[in-house]
Amino acid sequence: MAKSALTQLQEQIEAIRREAYDAGYAAAMQAIRDFTGRPSAAGVAPPRARRAAKPAAVKISARRGHRLVAKPATRTKRSRPQRGANARLIAEVLKAMPSGTARPAEIRKALQSDKGVALAFTSIRHALGQLAGRNEVAASADGKTWRYTGVA
């Protein structure tokens, strides 16, 4: 007896839920039909769908003994280095070397310590190739060290 009463109640609830859903769906569809059936203003195109704006990034800073404070993240505008900047830096480093010759690892270390610039070895090799093409540097016989010749 209790089980059948519970089942009946569940069926009634489900029927009410379905009726409410159907009524809401019908009302929504009617509202869409009414909206699309309206004539638009003469010569004015309907508005385009826009992407939702992304929320601004938030930087969370915490100090010892203080609450967490949300601050908007600030973007610093980085400017790209000028064309040929790597080659100029490497030429300067080679000029400043006491022996006048250096390996790419020594060039990289000097760039990091003196100029504060971190260059990848591939970028160093590319710049050395550019300088060699202009006859500003020359590779040693083994191809591992480079010497500044100064002819530009």
Order of alpha helices (4+ residues) and beta strands (2+ residues): alpha-beta-beta-alpha-beta-alpha-alpha-beta-beta
